[in-house]
Structure formats: structure tokens, C-alpha cells
């Protein structure tokens, strides 16, 4: 239990550092504000939930996402990253 607690606290600290570091960035919107978002109010159907869960648990997708994130961070900070 102590290990999980340490990992959780570490993730929380890293999250807060990232938020603090990128707080002055101008982010582009994730979706068009004028678009129809009424379907979001309906919630997820069970099939969509299962598909999303399978994608989260898929190791190939996880590694691709991780590598894309690393590339993004290197592009943001260049060779001066930690």
C-alpha cells in the first residue's frame, strides 16, 4: 500500500509541475464551440465503454501514445529538457 501511495503522490506532483509549466501557453480549443455537443449529454453506451476500455488496455496503443508524448515534450522544450 505504501508503494501505491508513493506512486500516486509522485504522479500528482508531476501533474502539478506540468500544469504550472504550461500555464502560460495558449492552447487551441479541443473542439469547435459551435458544434453540436448534445450527444455528450447522453453518456456512453456499453459498447463504446468496452471499446474505450480495450483501447486503454491495449499495450501497442499505450506505447504509441507514450512515444508521441515524449516527442511532443522534446519539441516543446528541445534539448534543454530534464
Secondary structure, DSSP 8 states (H G I E B T S, - for coil): -HHHHHHHHHHHHHHHHHHHHTTT-----SS-TTS--GGGGG---HHHHHHHHHHHH-HHHHHHHHHHHHHHHHHHHGGG--
